[in-house]
Amino acid sequence: MNILAPVRRDRVLAELPQCLRKEAALHVHKDFHPRVTCACQEHRTGTVGRFKISKVIVVGDLSVGKTCLINRFCKDTFDKNYKATIGVDFEMERFEVLGVPFSLQLWDTAGQERFKCIASTYYRGAQAIIIVFNLNDVASLEHTKQWLADALKENDPASVLLFLVGSKKDLSTPAQYVLMEKDALKVAQEIKAEYWAVSSLTAVPSALRPGSAIENLPVPVSGENVREFFFRVAALTFEANVLAELEKSGARRIGDVVQPVSVPTEPVWMPTKGSLRYAMLLCGLQEAHGHVDNTHAMCGAYLGMWTAHMPSVGRVPLYLCLGV
């Protein structure tokens, strides 16, 4: 039984989305790496299940707009009523990149100091790190290096992609934005991250670049640069994973065909609400009892603990747990 809906048309990527600023980009190539394109065309991308799901963690100060950024892309919504993330939350976004199924597991992390006690449990195993700061708050930009340092304690700096994202661009005056972007570009270059500036609120259809992979898609475009940014994250993460897989399987013969790995249909262990609350209490989230109704946050906290003892959890269909 297939429990997955078809990939949305606007999540099909046949071209490499371009960077925002060339002076702060992971690379400025206009196309996917030739080896990646060739491998996908010839079905020599290795065992698809090995890179079918990539984990992306989103970190940054409290109230810089991490949740709004994710919600704008995943749900096309914007909630003006601020609600702090409790522990962790996550979304699963499915793509088709160069004809290959691919998913991003977006982990939305709390920016509050009291929740850092569980950071190591859900930072682990990330393929990309998104560090978000407020374009109107210099302190939040200064704190990005510490957020990155914390995240890299659980990841190999050489194998993770970094993105520095300035949020709430709609609140900046042109003069303020120019000054802040200058500092942000400097930080991005220092930490070797790709820089983006976004607004989760404003709708800017004109921001679509002529000839881009998403220019002619029949979908509403909400949020300045949000869609383009996440498409870029998906594409570069996919590219990096395929290249890594090709390096591991360099001896594979030309013409080998690998069938995609299907989602298992056997019952998957799923935590109960009671166990999730208990897990949060163990993580130090004392206010969980009787005050938390965010099932996603509880699920994230529990799965974070679970990941610490089961590193392979990143390959498990975690979206099944969303029905808790």
C-alpha positions in Angstrom: 0.0 0.0 0.0 1.4 3.4 -1.0 0.9 5.8 1.8 2.6 8.7 0.0 0.8 11.2 -2.2 2.5 12.1 -5.5 5.1 14.8 -5.4 3.6 18.2 -5.9 4.3 19.7 -9.3 6.1 22.7 -7.8 8.5 20.3 -6.0 9.9 18.8 -9.2 13.4 20.2 -9.9 14.9 19.6 -13.3 17.4 22.5 -13.0 19.7 23.8 -10.3 18.2 26.9 -8.6 20.6 29.8 -8.5 22.2 31.5 -5.6 21.2 34.9 -4.2 24.6 36.5 -4.1 27.6 35.1 -5.9 30.1 36.5 -3.3 28.5 34.3 -0.6 27.5 31.1 -2.3 28.5 27.4 -1.8 29.2 27.4 -5.6 28.1 29.5 -8.6 27.7 26.8 -11.1 24.6 27.2 -13.3 23.9 23.5 -13.5 24.1 20.4 -11.4 27.5 18.6 -11.3 27.9 16.6 -14.5 28.5 13.4 -12.6 25.2 13.9 -10.8 23.3 14.6 -13.9 24.8 11.6 -15.7 24.2 9.3 -12.8 20.6 10.2 -12.5 20.0 9.9 -16.2 21.7 6.5 -16.3 20.1 5.3 -13.1 23.5 4.9 -11.5 22.8 6.9 -8.3 23.5 4.1 -5.9 20.9 2.7 -3.5 18.3 5.5 -3.5 17.4 4.8 0.1 20.9 5.9 1.3 20.2 9.5 0.4 16.5 9.6 -0.1 16.0 11.6 3.1 18.3 14.4 4.2 18.1 16.0 7.6 18.3 19.8 7.8 18.4 21.6 11.1 17.3 25.3 11.5 18.9 27.2 14.4 19.1 30.7 15.6 18.0 33.1 18.3 14.6 33.3 19.8 11.9 34.9 17.6 14.1 35.5 14.5 11.5 33.8 12.4 12.6 30.1 12.1 9.1 28.7 12.4 7.6 31.3 10.1 10.2 30.5 7.5 9.4 26.8 7.5 5.7 27.3 7.7 5.7 29.7 4.7 7.4 27.1 2.6 5.8 23.9 3.8 2.2 25.2 4.4 2.2 28.6 2.7 0.9 30.3 5.9 2.1 33.1 8.1 0.9 33.4 11.7 1.4 37.0 13.1 0.7 35.6 16.6 4.1 34.6 17.9 4.4 31.2 19.5 7.8 30.0 20.8 8.8 26.6 19.6 8.8 24.1 22.5 11.9 21.9 22.2 11.8 20.9 18.5 9.3 20.5 15.7 9.8 19.1 12.2 8.3 19.0 8.7 8.9 16.6 5.9 9.0 18.0 2.3 9.1 15.7 -0.6 10.8 16.6 -3.9 11.7 15.0 -7.2 15.2 16.1 -8.3 16.4 15.1 -11.7 13.8 12.3 -11.7 14.9 10.9 -8.3 12.6 11.0 -5.2 14.2 13.0 -2.5 12.9 14.4 0.9 14.0 17.1 3.2 13.4 16.6 6.9 13.3 20.1 8.3 14.0 20.3 12.1 12.7 23.5 13.6 14.6 24.1 16.9 13.9 26.3 19.9 15.9 29.4 20.3 15.5 29.6 24.1 18.5 28.9 26.3 16.5 26.5 28.6 15.9 24.1 25.7 19.6 23.7 24.7 19.9 20.7 27.0 18.5 18.5 24.2 20.4 20.2 21.3 22.9 17.4 20.9 20.1 14.8 20.4 18.6 16.4 17.3 21.6 18.2 15.8 23.2 14.9 15.0 23.3 13.6 11.5 22.4 16.8 9.7 23.3 17.2 6.0 22.7 20.9 6.1 22.5 23.6 8.8 20.4 26.8 8.3 21.4 29.6 10.7 18.7 32.2 10.8 19.1 35.8 12.1 16.9 38.9 12.1 18.0 41.5 9.5 16.8 44.1 12.0 18.8 42.8 15.0 22.6 43.0 14.9 22.9 40.9 18.0 21.1 38.0 16.3 23.7 38.1 13.5 26.6 38.1 16.1 25.1 35.0 17.8 25.0 33.0 14.6 28.6 31.8 15.0 27.8 30.3 18.4 24.7 28.6 17.1 26.9 27.1 14.3 29.6 26.0 16.8 26.9 24.2 18.9 25.5 22.5 15.8 28.9 21.4 14.5 29.8 19.7 17.7 27.5 16.9 16.6 28.4 17.0 12.9 31.4 16.7 10.6 32.1 20.3 9.4 33.5 18.9 6.1 30.3 17.1 5.2 27.6 19.5 6.1 26.2 22.4 4.0 25.8 25.8 5.7 23.3 28.5 5.0 23.1 31.9 6.6 19.6 33.4 6.3 18.5 36.9 7.2 14.8 37.0 7.9 12.2 39.8 8.2 13.5 41.7 5.3 10.1 43.4 4.9 10.8 45.3 8.2 14.1 46.8 7.0 14.4 50.1 5.3 16.7 50.1 2.2 19.4 51.9 4.1 19.2 49.5 7.0 19.3 46.5 4.7 22.4 47.6 2.9 24.3 48.0 6.1 23.1 44.7 7.6 23.7 42.8 4.4 27.3 44.0 4.3 28.0 42.6 7.8 26.0 39.4 7.0 28.0 38.7 3.8 31.2 39.1 5.8 30.0 36.5 8.4 28.8 34.2 5.6 32.3 34.3 4.0 34.0 33.6 7.3 31.9 30.6 8.2 31.8 29.4 4.5 28.0 29.6 4.3 25.7 30.6 1.5 23.8 33.8 2.2 20.1 34.5 1.7 17.8 37.3 2.7 14.1 36.4 3.0 10.8 37.6 4.2 8.2 35.1 5.2 5.4 37.7 5.1 5.7 39.6 1.8 4.6 38.2 -1.5 6.9 39.1 -4.3 6.1 37.3 -7.6 8.5 39.6 -9.4 11.4 38.1 -7.4 11.3 35.0 -9.6 14.3 35.2 -11.9 13.7 34.9 -15.6 14.5 31.4 -16.8 14.6 29.9 -13.3 13.3 26.4 -12.6 10.2 27.8 -10.8 9.4 30.8 -13.1 6.4 29.3 -14.9 4.9 27.1 -12.2 1.2 27.6 -11.7 1.4 28.2 -7.9 1.1 31.3 -5.8 4.4 32.7 -4.7 4.3 33.9 -1.1 7.3 35.1 0.9 10.2 36.9 -0.7 12.9 34.4 -1.7 11.5 31.7 0.6 10.6 29.2 -2.2 13.8 29.8 -4.1 15.9 29.4 -0.9 14.4 26.0 0.1 14.7 24.8 -3.5 18.3 25.7 -3.4 18.8 23.8 -0.2 17.1 20.7 -1.6 19.1 20.8 -4.8 22.5 21.3 -3.2 21.8 18.7 -0.5 20.7 16.2 -3.1 23.8 17.0 -5.2 26.1 16.6 -2.3 24.6 13.3 -1.3 24.7 11.8 -4.8 28.3 12.8 -5.2 29.2 11.2 -1.9 27.4 8.0 -2.9 29.2 7.9 -6.2 32.5 8.3 -4.4 31.6 5.3 -2.2 30.5 3.2 -5.1 33.2 4.2 -7.6 33.6 0.5 -8.7 30.0 0.2 -9.8 29.7 -0.8 -13.4 28.2 1.4 -16.0 24.7 0.2 -16.8 23.9 -1.0 -13.3 20.3 -0.2 -12.5 19.1 0.3 -9.0 15.4 0.2 -8.0 14.1 2.8 -5.6 13.6 1.6 -2.1 9.9 1.6 -1.2 8.6 2.6 2.2 8.1 -0.5 4.4 4.5 -1.5 5.0 5.0 -3.4 8.2 3.9 -1.7 11.4 6.3 1.0 12.6 6.8 1.6 16.3 5.1 4.9 17.3 5.4 6.6 20.7 2.3 7.5 22.7 1.5 10.9 24.0 2.2 9.7 27.5 5.7 8.5 26.5 6.4 11.8 24.7 5.5 13.8 27.7 7.7 11.6 29.8 10.5 12.0 27.3 10.2 15.8 27.5 10.3 15.7 31.2 13.5 13.6 31.1 14.9 16.2 28.7 14.3 18.9 31.3 11.1 20.4 29.8 9.3 20.6 33.1 6.5 22.7 31.7 5.5 19.9 29.4 3.1 18.3 31.9 -0.3 19.8 31.4 0.9 22.8 29.4 2.1 21.5 26.0 -0.4 20.6 23.4 2.0 20.7 20.5 2.3 17.1 19.5 4.9 17.8 16.9 7.2 19.4 19.5 6.8 16.5 21.9 7.4 14.0 19.1 10.5 15.9 18.1 11.8 15.9 21.6 11.3 12.2 21.9 12.7 11.4 18.6 15.7 13.5 19.4 16.4 11.4 22.5 15.8 8.3 20.4 18.3 9.5 17.8 21.1 9.7 20.4 20.9 5.9 20.9 19.8 5.0 17.3 21.9 7.0 14.8 20.1 5.2 11.9 16.8 6.9 12.8 17.6 9.5 10.1 16.7 6.8 7.5 13.4 5.8 9.2 10.2 7.3 7.8 9.7 9.7 10.7 6.8 11.3 9.0 4.7 8.3 10.1 5.0 9.6 13.7 3.1 12.8 12.8 -0.1 10.9 13.3 0.5 10.4 17.0 
